[in-house]
Amino acid sequence: MSGTVVTSKEKVRAHRARLRAQGLRPIQIWVPDVRARSFVAAARKQSKAVAASRYAKKDQAFIDAISDGILE
């Protein structure tokens, strides 16, 4: 066995270098935490508002129309 110790920092650096050599570049995307209580409360509030709208049936018909076949 080799006595060389490779740190996790060095492994990550090498991994990223291989990805860059493949023509890729790193990006970072921040998204809402759907597990957060505040997100759940806001989503529920918005869903209720949409459902209570006078356009609810038309809105749902639109969603159904554009979603048709997506999950097949």
N, CA, C and O atoms as a Tripos MOL2 file, in Angstrom:
@<TRIPOS>MOLECULE
protein
  288   287    72     0     0
PROTEIN
NO_CHARGES

@<TRIPOS>ATOM
      1 N           0.8210   -1.1910    0.0000 N.3       1 MET1
      2 CA          0.0000    0.0000    0.0000 C.3       1 MET1
      3 C           0.8620    1.2500    0.0000 C.2       1 MET1
      4 O           1.9500    1.2890    0.5740 O.2       1 MET1
      5 N           0.3520    2.2400   -0.6440 N.am      2 SER2
      6 CA          1.0580    3.5040   -0.7120 C.3       2 SER2
      7 C           0.8310    4.2800    0.5720 C.2       2 SER2
      8 O          -0.2370    4.1910    1.1790 O.2       2 SER2
      9 N           1.8190    5.0270    0.9790 N.am      3 GLY3
     10 CA          1.7070    5.8240    2.1870 C.3       3 GLY3
     11 C           1.1150    7.1980    1.9280 C.2       3 GLY3
     12 O           1.0010    8.0080    2.8470 O.2       3 GLY3
     13 N           0.7320    7.4710    0.6700 N.am      4 THR4
     14 CA          0.1980    8.7760    0.3110 C.3       4 THR4
     15 C          -1.2490    8.8960    0.7660 C.2       4 THR4
     16 O          -2.0790    8.0320    0.4820 O.2       4 THR4
     17 N          -1.5330    9.9650    1.4670 N.am      5 VAL5
     18 CA         -2.8990   10.2310    1.9210 C.3       5 VAL5
     19 C          -3.4780   11.3330    1.0380 C.2       5 VAL5
     20 O          -2.8960   12.4090    0.8950 O.2       5 VAL5
     21 N          -4.6320   11.0410    0.4520 N.am      6 VAL6
     22 CA         -5.3010   12.0350   -0.3860 C.3       6 VAL6
     23 C          -6.4710   12.5910    0.4180 C.2       6 VAL6
     24 O          -7.3620   11.8580    0.8470 O.2       6 VAL6
     25 N          -6.4420   13.8860    0.6080 N.am      7 THR7
     26 CA         -7.5070   14.5160    1.3880 C.3       7 THR7
     27 C          -8.7740   14.6330    0.5500 C.2       7 THR7
     28 O          -8.7350   14.5670   -0.6790 O.2       7 THR7
     29 N          -9.8820   14.8060    1.2320 N.am      8 SER8
     30 CA        -11.1530   14.9730    0.5110 C.3       8 SER8
     31 C         -11.1110   16.2380   -0.3570 C.2       8 SER8
     32 O         -11.7090   16.2680   -1.4330 O.2       8 SER8
     33 N         -10.4220   17.2600    0.0970 N.am      9 LYS9
     34 CA        -10.2880   18.4910   -0.6790 C.3       9 LYS9
     35 C          -9.5780   18.2170   -2.0050 C.2       9 LYS9
     36 O          -9.9660   18.7470   -3.0460 O.2       9 LYS9
     37 N          -8.5500   17.3970   -1.9610 N.am     10 GLU10
     38 CA         -7.8130   17.0460   -3.1770 C.3      10 GLU10
     39 C          -8.6560   16.1740   -4.1090 C.2      10 GLU10
     40 O          -8.5830   16.3100   -5.3300 O.2      10 GLU10
     41 N          -9.4520   15.2820   -3.5280 N.am     11 LYS11
     42 CA        -10.3350   14.4310   -4.3350 C.3      11 LYS11
     43 C         -11.3700   15.2730   -5.0620 C.2      11 LYS11
     44 O         -11.6440   15.0600   -6.2430 O.2      11 LYS11
     45 N         -11.9420   16.2300   -4.3430 N.am     12 VAL12
     46 CA        -12.9500   17.1100   -4.9430 C.3      12 VAL12
     47 C         -12.3190   17.9500   -6.0430 C.2      12 VAL12
     48 O         -12.9080   18.1130   -7.1120 O.2      12 VAL12
     49 N         -11.1300   18.4830   -5.7950 N.am     13 ARG13
     50 CA        -10.4290   19.2880   -6.7950 C.3      13 ARG13
     51 C         -10.1770   18.4710   -8.0640 C.2      13 ARG13
     52 O         -10.3880   18.9670   -9.1710 O.2      13 ARG13
     53 N          -9.7270   17.2220   -7.9110 N.am     14 ALA14
     54 CA         -9.4620   16.3590   -9.0660 C.3      14 ALA14
     55 C         -10.7580   16.0180   -9.8030 C.2      14 ALA14
     56 O         -10.7950   16.0050  -11.0330 O.2      14 ALA14
     57 N         -11.8090   15.7460   -9.0460 N.am     15 HIS15
     58 CA        -13.1100   15.4250   -9.6570 C.3      15 HIS15
     59 C         -13.6100   16.6080  -10.4860 C.2      15 HIS15
     60 O         -14.0610   16.4330  -11.6180 O.2      15 HIS15
     61 N         -13.5280   17.8030   -9.9200 N.am     16 ARG16
     62 CA        -13.9750   19.0000  -10.6390 C.3      16 ARG16
     63 C         -13.1150   19.2680  -11.8710 C.2      16 ARG16
     64 O         -13.6190   19.7230  -12.8980 O.2      16 ARG16
     65 N         -11.8300   18.9880  -11.7670 N.am     17 ALA17
     66 CA        -10.9440   19.1700  -12.9200 C.3      17 ALA17
     67 C         -11.3390   18.2080  -14.0480 C.2      17 ALA17
     68 O         -11.3260   18.5900  -15.2180 O.2      17 ALA17
     69 N         -11.6870   16.9710  -13.7020 N.am     18 ARG18
     70 CA        -12.1380   16.0140  -14.7280 C.3      18 ARG18
     71 C         -13.4300   16.4790  -15.3810 C.2      18 ARG18
     72 O         -13.5890   16.3590  -16.5960 O.2      18 ARG18
     73 N         -14.3400   17.0010  -14.5960 N.am     19 LEU19
     74 CA        -15.6000   17.4960  -15.1470 C.3      19 LEU19
     75 C         -15.3620   18.6900  -16.0680 C.2      19 LEU19
     76 O         -15.9570   18.7850  -17.1420 O.2      19 LEU19
     77 N         -14.4890   19.5970  -15.6380 N.am     20 ARG20
     78 CA        -14.1720   20.7600  -16.4830 C.3      20 ARG20
     79 C         -13.5210   20.3140  -17.7930 C.2      20 ARG20
     80 O         -13.7700   20.8960  -18.8490 O.2      20 ARG20
     81 N         -12.6810   19.2700  -17.7130 N.am     21 ALA21
     82 CA        -12.0290   18.7450  -18.9150 C.3      21 ALA21
     83 C         -13.0550   18.1660  -19.8900 C.2      21 ALA21
     84 O         -12.7900   18.0700  -21.0880 O.2      21 ALA21
     85 N         -14.2190   17.7830  -19.3790 N.am     22 GLN22
     86 CA        -15.3070   17.2690  -20.2160 C.3      22 GLN22
     87 C         -16.1690   18.4020  -20.7730 C.2      22 GLN22
     88 O         -17.1610   18.1600  -21.4600 O.2      22 GLN22
     89 N         -15.7810   19.6340  -20.4710 N.am     23 GLY23
     90 CA        -16.5310   20.7790  -20.9810 C.3      23 GLY23
     91 C         -17.6690   21.2230  -20.0790 C.2      23 GLY23
     92 O         -18.5300   21.9920  -20.5080 O.2      23 GLY23
     93 N         -17.6890   20.7590  -18.8520 N.am     24 LEU24
     94 CA        -18.7440   21.1390  -17.9070 C.3      24 LEU24
     95 C         -18.2370   22.2390  -16.9890 C.2      24 LEU24
     96 O         -17.0320   22.4220  -16.8180 O.2      24 LEU24
     97 N         -19.1750   22.9640  -16.4030 N.am     25 ARG25
     98 CA        -18.8040   23.9680  -15.4160 C.3      25 ARG25
     99 C         -19.7830   23.8900  -14.2550 C.2      25 ARG25
    100 O         -20.9530   23.5600  -14.4490 O.2      25 ARG25
    101 N         -19.3170   24.1880  -13.0620 N.am     26 PRO26
    102 CA        -20.1890   24.0940  -11.8870 C.3      26 PRO26
    103 C         -21.1380   25.2920  -11.7900 C.2      26 PRO26
    104 O         -20.7800   26.4190  -12.1340 O.2      26 PRO26
    105 N         -22.3320   25.0250  -11.3230 N.am     27 ILE27
    106 CA        -23.2820   26.0890  -11.0080 C.3      27 ILE27
    107 C         -23.9120   25.7430   -9.6690 C.2      27 ILE27
    108 O         -23.8770   24.5890   -9.2410 O.2      27 ILE27
    109 N         -24.4760   26.7190   -9.0230 N.am     28 GLN28
    110 CA        -25.1550   26.4930   -7.7590 C.3      28 GLN28
    111 C         -26.5690   27.0310   -7.8890 C.2      28 GLN28
    112 O         -26.7760   28.1680   -8.3140 O.2      28 GLN28
    113 N         -27.5320   26.2130   -7.5230 N.am     29 ILE29
    114 CA        -28.9310   26.6030   -7.6240 C.3      29 ILE29
    115 C         -29.5630   26.4970   -6.2370 C.2      29 ILE29
    116 O         -29.4800   25.4610   -5.5770 O.2      29 ILE29
    117 N         -30.1820   27.5640   -5.8200 N.am     30 TRP30
    118 CA        -30.8890   27.5800   -4.5530 C.3      30 TRP30
    119 C         -32.3760   27.4530   -4.8300 C.2      30 TRP30
    120 O         -32.9270   28.1940   -5.6440 O.2      30 TRP30
    121 N         -33.0150   26.5320   -4.1670 N.am     31 VAL31
    122 CA        -34.4480   26.2990   -4.3520 C.3      31 VAL31
    123 C         -35.1410   26.3540   -2.9900 C.2      31 VAL31
    124 O         -34.4990   26.1580   -1.9580 O.2      31 VAL31
    125 N         -36.4400   26.6190   -2.9870 N.am     32 PRO32
    126 CA        -37.1530   26.6430   -1.7110 C.3      32 PRO32
    127 C         -37.0920   25.2840   -1.0140 C.2      32 PRO32
    128 O         -37.1320   24.2390   -1.6630 O.2      32 PRO32
    129 N         -36.9950   25.3140    0.2990 N.am     33 ASP33
    130 CA        -37.0090   24.0870    1.0850 C.3      33 ASP33
    131 C         -38.4640   23.6970    1.3060 C.2      33 ASP33
    132 O         -39.1550   24.2710    2.1470 O.2      33 ASP33
    133 N         -38.9160   22.7140    0.5390 N.am     34 VAL34
    134 CA        -40.3210   22.3220    0.6010 C.3      34 VAL34
    135 C         -40.6720   21.6460    1.9260 C.2      34 VAL34
    136 O         -41.8450   21.3860    2.1970 O.2      34 VAL34
    137 N         -39.6700   21.3640    2.7460 N.am     35 ARG35
    138 CA        -39.9260   20.7590    4.0580 C.3      35 ARG35
    139 C         -40.1610   21.8170    5.1330 C.2      35 ARG35
    140 O         -40.6130   21.4960    6.2320 O.2      35 ARG35
    141 N         -39.8580   23.0720    4.8220 N.am     36 ALA36
    142 CA        -39.9940   24.1500    5.8060 C.3      36 ALA36
    143 C         -41.4740   24.4470    6.0630 C.2      36 ALA36
    144 O         -42.2840   24.4620    5.1360 O.2      36 ALA36
    145 N         -41.8020   24.6750    7.2970 N.am     37 ARG37
    146 CA        -43.1930   24.9920    7.6520 C.3      37 ARG37
    147 C         -43.6770   26.2410    6.9310 C.2      37 ARG37
    148 O         -44.8330   26.3130    6.5130 O.2      37 ARG37
    149 N         -42.7970   27.2200    6.7870 N.am     38 SER38
    150 CA        -43.2010   28.4640    6.1250 C.3      38 SER38
    151 C         -43.5530   28.2070    4.6600 C.2      38 SER38
    152 O         -44.4760   28.8260    4.1300 O.2      38 SER38
    153 N         -42.8290   27.3010    4.0030 N.am     39 PHE39
    154 CA        -43.1390   26.9740    2.6130 C.3      39 PHE39
    155 C         -44.4910   26.2800    2.5290 C.2      39 PHE39
    156 O         -45.3170   26.6160    1.6800 O.2      39 PHE39
    157 N         -44.7150   25.3160    3.4060 N.am     40 VAL40
    158 CA        -45.9780   24.5750    3.4110 C.3      40 VAL40
    159 C         -47.1500   25.5250    3.6500 C.2      40 VAL40
    160 O         -48.1780   25.4270    2.9800 O.2      40 VAL40
    161 N         -46.9940   26.4420    4.6030 N.am     41 ALA41
    162 CA        -48.0640   27.3990    4.9040 C.3      41 ALA41
    163 C         -48.3390   28.3070    3.7040 C.2      41 ALA41
    164 O         -49.4970   28.5660    3.3760 O.2      41 ALA41
    165 N         -47.2870   28.7870    3.0550 N.am     42 ALA42
    166 CA        -47.4650   29.6700    1.8970 C.3      42 ALA42
    167 C         -48.0960   28.9170    0.7270 C.2      42 ALA42
    168 O         -48.9590   29.4590    0.0370 O.2      42 ALA42
    169 N         -47.6780   27.6880    0.5020 N.am     43 ALA43
    170 CA        -48.2470   26.8830   -0.5830 C.3      43 ALA43
    171 C         -49.7330   26.6050   -0.3360 C.2      43 ALA43
    172 O         -50.5490   26.6690   -1.2550 O.2      43 ALA43
    173 N         -50.0620   26.3000    0.9010 N.am     44 ARG44
    174 CA        -51.4670   26.0410    1.2510 C.3      44 ARG44
    175 C         -52.3130   27.3000    1.0450 C.2      44 ARG44
    176 O         -53.4130   27.2320    0.4970 O.2      44 ARG44
    177 N         -51.7930   28.4450    1.4870 N.am     45 LYS45
    178 CA        -52.5080   29.7130    1.3400 C.3      45 LYS45
    179 C         -52.7350   30.0390   -0.1400 C.2      45 LYS45
    180 O         -53.8310   30.4450   -0.5290 O.2      45 LYS45
    181 N         -51.7030   29.8610   -0.9560 N.am     46 GLN46
    182 CA        -51.8260   30.1460   -2.3830 C.3      46 GLN46
    183 C         -52.7710   29.1640   -3.0760 C.2      46 GLN46
    184 O         -53.5320   29.5540   -3.9610 O.2      46 GLN46
    185 N         -52.7240   27.9120   -2.6820 N.am     47 SER47
    186 CA        -53.6200   26.9140   -3.2730 C.3      47 SER47
    187 C         -55.0790   27.2340   -2.9680 C.2      47 SER47
    188 O         -55.9490   27.1200   -3.8310 O.2      47 SER47
    189 N         -55.3280   27.6330   -1.7340 N.am     48 LYS48
    190 CA        -56.6960   28.0000   -1.3600 C.3      48 LYS48
    191 C         -57.1680   29.2270   -2.1350 C.2      48 LYS48
    192 O         -58.3230   29.2980   -2.5570 O.2      48 LYS48
    193 N         -56.2620   30.1990   -2.3190 N.am     49 ALA49
    194 CA        -56.6240   31.4050   -3.0690 C.3      49 ALA49
    195 C         -56.9530   31.0710   -4.5140 C.2      49 ALA49
    196 O         -57.9140   31.6040   -5.0690 O.2      49 ALA49
    197 N         -56.1740   30.2020   -5.1250 N.am     50 VAL50
    198 CA        -56.4280   29.8000   -6.5120 C.3      50 VAL50
    199 C         -57.7490   29.0440   -6.6040 C.2      50 VAL50
    200 O         -58.5480   29.2840   -7.5090 O.2      50 VAL50
    201 N         -57.9740   28.1300   -5.6640 N.am     51 ALA51
    202 CA        -59.2060   27.3380   -5.6740 C.3      51 ALA51
    203 C         -60.4420   28.2110   -5.4650 C.2      51 ALA51
    204 O         -61.5180   27.8830   -5.9650 O.2      51 ALA51
    205 N         -60.3040   29.3080   -4.7400 N.am     52 ALA52
    206 CA        -61.4390   30.1910   -4.4650 C.3      52 ALA52
    207 C         -61.6490   31.2290   -5.5680 C.2      52 ALA52
    208 O         -62.6370   31.9640   -5.5520 O.2      52 ALA52
    209 N         -60.7380   31.2860   -6.5060 N.am     53 SER53
    210 CA        -60.8220   32.2790   -7.5740 C.3      53 SER53
    211 C         -62.0040   31.9910   -8.4980 C.2      53 SER53
    212 O         -62.4060   30.8400   -8.6710 O.2      53 SER53
    213 N         -62.5430   33.0380   -9.0810 N.am     54 ARG54
    214 CA        -63.6320   32.8530  -10.0440 C.3      54 ARG54
    215 C         -63.1160   32.2010  -11.3270 C.2      54 ARG54
    216 O         -63.9020   31.7530  -12.1620 O.2      54 ARG54
    217 N         -61.7950   32.1500  -11.4780 N.am     55 TYR55
    218 CA        -61.1900   31.5240  -12.6560 C.3      55 TYR55
    219 C         -60.6950   30.1030  -12.3760 C.2      55 TYR55
    220 O         -60.0070   29.5120  -13.2080 O.2      55 TYR55
    221 N         -61.0390   29.5570  -11.2200 N.am     56 ALA56
    222 CA        -60.5060   28.2600  -10.8050 C.3      56 ALA56
    223 C         -60.7590   27.1610  -11.8330 C.2      56 ALA56
    224 O         -59.8490   26.3900  -12.1380 O.2      56 ALA56
    225 N         -61.9590   27.0730  -12.3660 N.am     57 LYS57
    226 CA        -62.2710   26.0180  -13.3370 C.3      57 LYS57
    227 C         -61.4730   26.1890  -14.6180 C.2      57 LYS57
    228 O         -60.9640   25.2140  -15.1720 O.2      57 LYS57
    229 N         -61.3610   27.4340  -15.0940 N.am     58 LYS58
    230 CA        -60.5760   27.6910  -16.3060 C.3      58 LYS58
    231 C         -59.0980   27.4230  -16.0670 C.2      58 LYS58
    232 O         -58.4130   26.8600  -16.9200 O.2      58 LYS58
    233 N         -58.6170   27.8280  -14.9080 N.am     59 ASP59
    234 CA        -57.2120   27.5830  -14.5760 C.3      59 ASP59
    235 C         -56.9220   26.0820  -14.5330 C.2      59 ASP59
    236 O         -55.9120   25.6230  -15.0670 O.2      59 ASP59
    237 N         -57.8100   25.3250  -13.8970 N.am     60 GLN60
    238 CA        -57.6010   23.8820  -13.7980 C.3      60 GLN60
    239 C         -57.7000   23.2260  -15.1630 C.2      60 GLN60
    240 O         -56.9550   22.2920  -15.4590 O.2      60 GLN60
    241 N         -58.6040   23.7020  -15.9870 N.am     61 ALA61
    242 CA        -58.7300   23.1640  -17.3450 C.3      61 ALA61
    243 C         -57.4360   23.4040  -18.1290 C.2      61 ALA61
    244 O         -56.9910   22.5400  -18.8860 O.2      61 ALA61
    245 N         -56.8460   24.5720  -17.9430 N.am     62 PHE62
    246 CA        -55.5690   24.8780  -18.6040 C.3      62 PHE62
    247 C         -54.4720   23.9280  -18.1320 C.2      62 PHE62
    248 O         -53.7430   23.3630  -18.9470 O.2      62 PHE62
    249 N         -54.3540   23.7530  -16.8210 N.am     63 ILE63
    250 CA        -53.3370   22.8400  -16.2680 C.3      63 ILE63
    251 C         -53.5550   21.4210  -16.7890 C.2      63 ILE63
    252 O         -52.6020   20.7400  -17.1690 O.2      63 ILE63
    253 N         -54.8070   20.9830  -16.8040 N.am     64 ASP64
    254 CA        -55.1090   19.6430  -17.3260 C.3      64 ASP64
    255 C         -54.7100   19.5240  -18.8010 C.2      64 ASP64
    256 O         -54.1630   18.5030  -19.2180 O.2      64 ASP64
    257 N         -54.9810   20.5570  -19.5760 N.am     65 ALA65
    258 CA        -54.6890   20.5330  -21.0160 C.3      65 ALA65
    259 C         -53.1960   20.4520  -21.2830 C.2      65 ALA65
    260 O         -52.7570   19.6820  -22.1370 O.2      65 ALA65
    261 N         -52.4100   21.2450  -20.5550 N.am     66 ILE66
    262 CA        -50.9660   21.2110  -20.8160 C.3      66 ILE66
    263 C         -50.2810   20.0250  -20.1570 C.2      66 ILE66
    264 O         -49.1590   19.6740  -20.5210 O.2      66 ILE66
    265 N         -50.9480   19.4060  -19.1880 N.am     67 SER67
    266 CA        -50.3670   18.2620  -18.5050 C.3      67 SER67
    267 C         -50.7340   16.9330  -19.1610 C.2      67 SER67
    268 O         -50.1220   15.9060  -18.8680 O.2      67 SER67
    269 N         -51.7070   16.9460  -20.0280 N.am     68 ASP68
    270 CA        -52.1930   15.7140  -20.6630 C.3      68 ASP68
    271 C         -51.0550   14.9910  -21.3760 C.2      68 ASP68
    272 O         -50.4270   15.5420  -22.2790 O.2      68 ASP68
    273 N         -50.8020   13.7740  -20.9670 N.am     69 GLY69
    274 CA        -49.7850   12.9630  -21.5970 C.3      69 GLY69
    275 C         -48.3970   13.0860  -21.0010 C.2      69 GLY69
    276 O         -47.5060   12.3170  -21.3620 O.2      69 GLY69
    277 N         -48.1910   14.0290  -20.0990 N.am     70 ILE70
    278 CA        -46.8490   14.2250  -19.5170 C.3      70 ILE70
    279 C         -46.4330   13.0120  -18.6790 C.2      70 ILE70
    280 O         -45.2790   12.5860  -18.7270 O.2      70 ILE70
    281 N         -47.3590   12.4690  -17.9260 N.am     71 LEU71
    282 CA        -47.0340   11.3870  -17.0180 C.3      71 LEU71
    283 C         -47.2180    9.9970  -17.6310 C.2      71 LEU71
    284 O         -47.0940    8.9880  -16.9370 O.2      71 LEU71
    285 N         -47.5040    9.9490  -18.8850 N.am     72 GLU72
    286 CA        -47.7140    8.6440  -19.5190 C.3      72 GLU72
    287 C         -46.4120    8.0190  -19.9160 C.2      72 GLU72
    288 O         -46.3980    6.9170  -20.4640 O.2      72 GLU72
@<TRIPOS>BOND
     1     1     2 1
     2     2     3 1
     3     3     4 2
     4     3     5 am
     5     5     6 1
     6     6     7 1
     7     7     8 2
     8     7     9 am
     9     9    10 1
    10    10    11 1
    11    11    12 2
    12    11    13 am
    13    13    14 1
    14    14    15 1
    15    15    16 2
    16    15    17 am
    17    17    18 1
    18    18    19 1
    19    19    20 2
    20    19    21 am
    21    21    22 1
    22    22    23 1
    23    23    24 2
    24    23    25 am
    25    25    26 1
    26    26    27 1
    27    27    28 2
    28    27    29 am
    29    29    30 1
    30    30    31 1
    31    31    32 2
    32    31    33 am
    33    33    34 1
    34    34    35 1
    35    35    36 2
    36    35    37 am
    37    37    38 1
    38    38    39 1
    39    39    40 2
    40    39    41 am
    41    41    42 1
    42    42    43 1
    43    43    44 2
    44    43    45 am
    45    45    46 1
    46    46    47 1
    47    47    48 2
    48    47    49 am
    49    49    50 1
    50    50    51 1
    51    51    52 2
    52    51    53 am
    53    53    54 1
    54    54    55 1
    55    55    56 2
    56    55    57 am
    57    57    58 1
    58    58    59 1
    59    59    60 2
    60    59    61 am
    61    61    62 1
    62    62    63 1
    63    63    64 2
    64    63    65 am
    65    65    66 1
    66    66    67 1
    67    67    68 2
    68    67    69 am
    69    69    70 1
    70    70    71 1
    71    71    72 2
    72    71    73 am
    73    73    74 1
    74    74    75 1
    75    75    76 2
    76    75    77 am
    77    77    78 1
    78    78    79 1
    79    79    80 2
    80    79    81 am
    81    81    82 1
    82    82    83 1
    83    83    84 2
    84    83    85 am
    85    85    86 1
    86    86    87 1
    87    87    88 2
    88    87    89 am
    89    89    90 1
    90    90    91 1
    91    91    92 2
    92    91    93 am
    93    93    94 1
    94    94    95 1
    95    95    96 2
    96    95    97 am
    97    97    98 1
    98    98    99 1
    99    99   100 2
   100    99   101 am
   101   101   102 1
   102   102   103 1
   103   103   104 2
   104   103   105 am
   105   105   106 1
   106   106   107 1
   107   107   108 2
   108   107   109 am
   109   109   110 1
   110   110   111 1
   111   111   112 2
   112   111   113 am
   113   113   114 1
   114   114   115 1
   115   115   116 2
   116   115   117 am
   117   117   118 1
   118   118   119 1
   119   119   120 2
   120   119   121 am
   121   121   122 1
   122   122   123 1
   123   123   124 2
   124   123   125 am
   125   125   126 1
   126   126   127 1
   127   127   128 2
   128   127   129 am
   129   129   130 1
   130   130   131 1
   131   131   132 2
   132   131   133 am
   133   133   134 1
   134   134   135 1
   135   135   136 2
   136   135   137 am
   137   137   138 1
   138   138   139 1
   139   139   140 2
   140   139   141 am
   141   141   142 1
   142   142   143 1
   143   143   144 2
   144   143   145 am
   145   145   146 1
   146   146   147 1
   147   147   148 2
   148   147   149 am
   149   149   150 1
   150   150   151 1
   151   151   152 2
   152   151   153 am
   153   153   154 1
   154   154   155 1
   155   155   156 2
   156   155   157 am
   157   157   158 1
   158   158   159 1
   159   159   160 2
   160   159   161 am
   161   161   162 1
   162   162   163 1
   163   163   164 2
   164   163   165 am
   165   165   166 1
   166   166   167 1
   167   167   168 2
   168   167   169 am
   169   169   170 1
   170   170   171 1
   171   171   172 2
   172   171   173 am
   173   173   174 1
   174   174   175 1
   175   175   176 2
   176   175   177 am
   177   177   178 1
   178   178   179 1
   179   179   180 2
   180   179   181 am
   181   181   182 1
   182   182   183 1
   183   183   184 2
   184   183   185 am
   185   185   186 1
   186   186   187 1
   187   187   188 2
   188   187   189 am
   189   189   190 1
   190   190   191 1
   191   191   192 2
   192   191   193 am
   193   193   194 1
   194   194   195 1
   195   195   196 2
   196   195   197 am
   197   197   198 1
   198   198   199 1
   199   199   200 2
   200   199   201 am
   201   201   202 1
   202   202   203 1
   203   203   204 2
   204   203   205 am
   205   205   206 1
   206   206   207 1
   207   207   208 2
   208   207   209 am
   209   209   210 1
   210   210   211 1
   211   211   212 2
   212   211   213 am
   213   213   214 1
   214   214   215 1
   215   215   216 2
   216   215   217 am
   217   217   218 1
   218   218   219 1
   219   219   220 2
   220   219   221 am
   221   221   222 1
   222   222   223 1
   223   223   224 2
   224   223   225 am
   225   225   226 1
   226   226   227 1
   227   227   228 2
   228   227   229 am
   229   229   230 1
   230   230   231 1
   231   231   232 2
   232   231   233 am
   233   233   234 1
   234   234   235 1
   235   235   236 2
   236   235   237 am
   237   237   238 1
   238   238   239 1
   239   239   240 2
   240   239   241 am
   241   241   242 1
   242   242   243 1
   243   243   244 2
   244   243   245 am
   245   245   246 1
   246   246   247 1
   247   247   248 2
   248   247   249 am
   249   249   250 1
   250   250   251 1
   251   251   252 2
   252   251   253 am
   253   253   254 1
   254   254   255 1
   255   255   256 2
   256   255   257 am
   257   257   258 1
   258   258   259 1
   259   259   260 2
   260   259   261 am
   261   261   262 1
   262   262   263 1
   263   263   264 2
   264   263   265 am
   265   265   266 1
   266   266   267 1
   267   267   268 2
   268   267   269 am
   269   269   270 1
   270   270   271 1
   271   271   272 2
   272   271   273 am
   273   273   274 1
   274   274   275 1
   275   275   276 2
   276   275   277 am
   277   277   278 1
   278   278   279 1
   279   279   280 2
   280   279   281 am
   281   281   282 1
   282   282   283 1
   283   283   284 2
   284   283   285 am
   285   285   286 1
   286   286   287 1
   287   287   288 2
@<TRIPOS>SUBSTRUCTURE
     1 MET1         2 RESIDUE 1 A MET
     2 SER2         6 RESIDUE 1 A SER
     3 GLY3        10 RESIDUE 1 A GLY
     4 THR4        14 RESIDUE 1 A THR
     5 VAL5        18 RESIDUE 1 A VAL
     6 VAL6        22 RESIDUE 1 A VAL
     7 THR7        26 RESIDUE 1 A THR
     8 SER8        30 RESIDUE 1 A SER
     9 LYS9        34 RESIDUE 1 A LYS
    10 GLU10       38 RESIDUE 1 A GLU
    11 LYS11       42 RESIDUE 1 A LYS
    12 VAL12       46 RESIDUE 1 A VAL
    13 ARG13       50 RESIDUE 1 A ARG
    14 ALA14       54 RESIDUE 1 A ALA
    15 HIS15       58 RESIDUE 1 A HIS
    16 ARG16       62 RESIDUE 1 A ARG
    17 ALA17       66 RESIDUE 1 A ALA
    18 ARG18       70 RESIDUE 1 A ARG
    19 LEU19       74 RESIDUE 1 A LEU
    20 ARG20       78 RESIDUE 1 A ARG
    21 ALA21       82 RESIDUE 1 A ALA
    22 GLN22       86 RESIDUE 1 A GLN
    23 GLY23       90 RESIDUE 1 A GLY
    24 LEU24       94 RESIDUE 1 A LEU
    25 ARG25       98 RESIDUE 1 A ARG
    26 PRO26      102 RESIDUE 1 A PRO
    27 ILE27      106 RESIDUE 1 A ILE
    28 GLN28      110 RESIDUE 1 A GLN
    29 ILE29      114 RESIDUE 1 A ILE
    30 TRP30      118 RESIDUE 1 A TRP
    31 VAL31      122 RESIDUE 1 A VAL
    32 PRO32      126 RESIDUE 1 A PRO
    33 ASP33      130 RESIDUE 1 A ASP
    34 VAL34      134 RESIDUE 1 A VAL
    35 ARG35      138 RESIDUE 1 A ARG
    36 ALA36      142 RESIDUE 1 A ALA
    37 ARG37      146 RESIDUE 1 A ARG
    38 SER38      150 RESIDUE 1 A SER
    39 PHE39      154 RESIDUE 1 A PHE
    40 VAL40      158 RESIDUE 1 A VAL
    41 ALA41      162 RESIDUE 1 A ALA
    42 ALA42      166 RESIDUE 1 A ALA
    43 ALA43      170 RESIDUE 1 A ALA
    44 ARG44      174 RESIDUE 1 A ARG
    45 LYS45      178 RESIDUE 1 A LYS
    46 GLN46      182 RESIDUE 1 A GLN
    47 SER47      186 RESIDUE 1 A SER
    48 LYS48      190 RESIDUE 1 A LYS
    49 ALA49      194 RESIDUE 1 A ALA
    50 VAL50      198 RESIDUE 1 A VAL
    51 ALA51      202 RESIDUE 1 A ALA
    52 ALA52      206 RESIDUE 1 A ALA
    53 SER53      210 RESIDUE 1 A SER
    54 ARG54      214 RESIDUE 1 A ARG
    55 TYR55      218 RESIDUE 1 A TYR
    56 ALA56      222 RESIDUE 1 A ALA
    57 LYS57      226 RESIDUE 1 A LYS
    58 LYS58      230 RESIDUE 1 A LYS
    59 ASP59      234 RESIDUE 1 A ASP
    60 GLN60      238 RESIDUE 1 A GLN
    61 ALA61      242 RESIDUE 1 A ALA
    62 PHE62      246 RESIDUE 1 A PHE
    63 ILE63      250 RESIDUE 1 A ILE
    64 ASP64      254 RESIDUE 1 A ASP
    65 ALA65      258 RESIDUE 1 A ALA
    66 ILE66      262 RESIDUE 1 A ILE
    67 SER67      266 RESIDUE 1 A SER
    68 ASP68      270 RESIDUE 1 A ASP
    69 GLY69      274 RESIDUE 1 A GLY
    70 ILE70      278 RESIDUE 1 A ILE
    71 LEU71      282 RESIDUE 1 A LEU
    72 GLU72      286 RESIDUE 1 A GLU
